Amino acid sequence: MSAAGGKGLDCFGLAQQWEQDSELRQHIRTEKSLLKNQDGEEFCAACRLNAVQNAMVLRPVLVRMREQSRRLPHLDDLKVEVETVYEKCGHTPGDKLVYTSSVEVKRLTSFIKRRVQRKEVTKDLGIAKPNLILNFILNIQRYPVKFVLCYLYCPFMIASTIRGIFLVTSVLFVCSAPASQDTAFHELLLLLDPNLKDQRFQSGPNGSLFLK
């Protein structure tokens, strides 16, 4: 039971778990902050990207939530652990930083809990079938003589092709980023509900996937 007296998550010992993570410990010492914010943001909003980049903070909390009927932590209990981990990492935080960090942790865990309760995961787009590159290769194999003649008589096509390959490669690289984020986010959901891993999903609104 939480120190706050209600049926909130038992947070005792979270500070020690956080402090044992060398990457998180170094981040706190360097940035003087428990959580990582997106560039230009003053606060860590509850969203998929912030959940993923703060996974090292959320993992021990989510594991405890799974073991304790998905109870969310009380703010007062989080504040004790947040202040403790700051002090363990050699930083003396003010009341405002302790409060802000605690609220951000609670909002992120609430965000993940809602996604799990709705049986909703982010659609893992991956890299769509690279039809442009595939068709280009197939055409070279099918019409090799024609391609050689084209390049002999149309030198400007070489530059155009290089630009085209660069553009397609850039698009594919950008498209691959959400896939990595979605996979990492899904792993956080699994910490709270391992059963999501073996479920089948169907398309839902806004590009989401829901259980059939």
CORZI-V362148 format. One line per field, one symbol per residue. ss: DSSP state (2 for helix, 1 for strand, 0 for the rest). Layout:
BEGIN
ss: ???
END
This chain:
BEGIN
ss: 00000000000002222222022222222220000000000000000222222022222222222220000000222222222222220000002222222222222222222222200111000000002222222222220222222222200222222222222222222222222222222222222202222200111022211110
END
